[in-house]
Amino acid sequence: MKNKNTALLFASYQARRTKTQKTSFIQHACAAAADAGFMSNVENTKNGARNVVVGDINSASVVYTAHYDTASKSPIPGFIFPKAPILTTLYQIAFALIMLVPSAVVFLLSAFLLPLISIPGSISVLVGILLAAGAFVFCLYWFLCGPAVNNTANSNTSGVATLFEIMEAVPAEYRSKVAFVFFDGSVNGLIGAADFAKSHKHINKKLFLNFDCVGVGDHFVVALTRGAAKFSTAIDAAFASTGKIKTEVVSGANRIPSDHNKFKCAIGVSAFEKTGNSLCLKVKNDDTDTVCSDENIVYAANAGVDLVRFIFDPAAISIPKMASEADDAKEELKAEQPASVASEEPSAVEPEKAEEIVTENSADKETV
């Protein structure tokens, strides 16, 4: 990866669960923004989230996002199946139900053991219910406030790193047209993104590009809301497959359950591993989350920069394809055609012009 702030992120700021850990990261993110030439501020939401906003959200047309908060330790990983979102939903329901298992065990043990020590049946049932409720509260507390995961390379330090790289790489002519938001509260129900969407009333025509778990797997899925479909030409060009990385652009933002689902015009980007014909993202909630591919971060960051370039300069979409076609043609015709013919390049066909994004927004800000 390219810049020092990304390297420092992986070295020192992977745990972002507690208030102290989040404060340290916020300071680092604001420093990274300053190094890249952007102003930054923190927005405190009504539900206790602290979103870090980089750039001018009011004038921006494209907003890059990633959640920075990390999960509590859990022996149970998460799974996302982008080609079968119903499986993802069912797994999330099953995960929630698992928290009821300790409560059920406690209740059954109470119902069996308490009568053995001469506690009347009605009282033993009441005690069992109270103990079961206590077990559930403990599991919920562990999930919400338990010990932080120390290694979060893929989930979601990879997304944060992608935004750091884009901040450094955005060309000067587009810097006033982009902004960045690092969301808090994602693992507790996307509360940071939800509060941001409610407090910024005029953001429906801004394009949100969210990166979540992009560090492992060579199959990228780019999921679009209905409002983002009008940018499909630029999106297809920006997220074109490379030699190793394969990318699929799909409709239906819920295929990737992340912060972009809180916005009407949005794109969600995640990387998946392929097994047979299925794609799967395993979200590790323990300290084994230590792998993040530099190649994936570079690909995601380059695609993010290309997207804003293609939106505001649609003619640039044809340039990479034209160069590739020209190189292939030269190789094929070198032995048969004169040099003057072999050097000719096919003319570019200008794609349809992207629609202009109208931006109007306002929000109270706490300057850092």
QUILIN-V140306 format. One record per backbone hydrogen bond with DSSP energy under -0.5 kcal/mol. NH is the residue of the N-H (numbers start at 1). CO is the residue of the C=O. If there is no record, write none. Layout:
nh->(NH,NH)
co->(CO,CO)
//
This chain:
nh->(7,8,9,10,11,12,13,13,16,22,23,24,25,26,27,28,29,30,31,32,33,34,35,36,37,38,41,42,43,44,45,45,48,51,51,52,53,53,54,55,57,60,61,62,63,64,64,65,66,68,69,70,72,73,74,77,78,80,82,84,87,88,89,90,91,92,93,94,95,96,97,98,99,99,100,101,101,102,103,104,105,106,107,108,109,110,111,112,113,114,116,117,117,118,119,120,124,125,126,127,128,129,130,131,132,133,134,135,136,137,138,139,140,141,142,143,144,145,146,149,152,153,156,157,158,160,161,162,163,164,165,166,167,168,169,170,174,175,175,177,178,179,180,181,182,183,183,189,190,191,192,194,195,196,197,198,199,200,201,203,206,207,208,208,209,210,210,211,212,212,219,220,220,221,222,223,223,224,225,227,228,229,229,230,231,232,235,236,237,238,239,240,242,246,248,250,250,252,255,256,258,261,262,263,266,267,268,269,270,271,272,273,275,278,280,281,282,283,283,284,289,289,290,293,297,298,299,300,301,302,303,304,305,306,307,308,309,310,311,312,313,316,317,318,319,320,321,322,323,324,325,326,327,328,329,330,331,332,333,334,336,337,341,342,343,344,350,358,359,360,360,366,367,368)
co->(3,4,5,6,7,8,8,9,14,18,19,20,21,22,23,24,25,26,27,28,29,30,31,32,34,33,53,366,51,42,43,49,45,43,49,182,41,51,180,39,55,56,177,177,207,62,179,209,181,183,183,16,143,147,285,75,283,281,80,81,84,84,85,86,87,88,89,90,91,92,93,94,95,96,97,97,98,98,99,100,101,102,103,104,105,106,107,108,109,110,113,113,114,115,114,118,120,121,122,123,124,125,126,127,128,129,130,131,132,133,134,135,136,137,138,139,140,141,142,71,150,289,154,152,153,156,157,158,159,160,161,162,163,164,165,166,171,171,172,174,175,62,54,64,52,66,181,186,186,185,184,190,191,192,193,194,195,196,199,200,203,61,206,265,63,208,267,65,210,269,272,218,246,270,248,221,268,250,266,264,225,225,226,227,228,229,231,232,233,234,235,237,245,218,220,222,248,224,252,253,256,258,259,260,264,208,223,210,221,213,219,280,278,275,273,80,280,78,281,282,151,286,288,215,293,294,295,296,297,298,299,300,301,302,303,304,305,306,307,308,309,313,314,315,316,316,317,318,319,320,321,322,323,324,325,326,327,328,329,330,333,333,338,338,339,341,348,356,357,202,358,42,365,40)
//
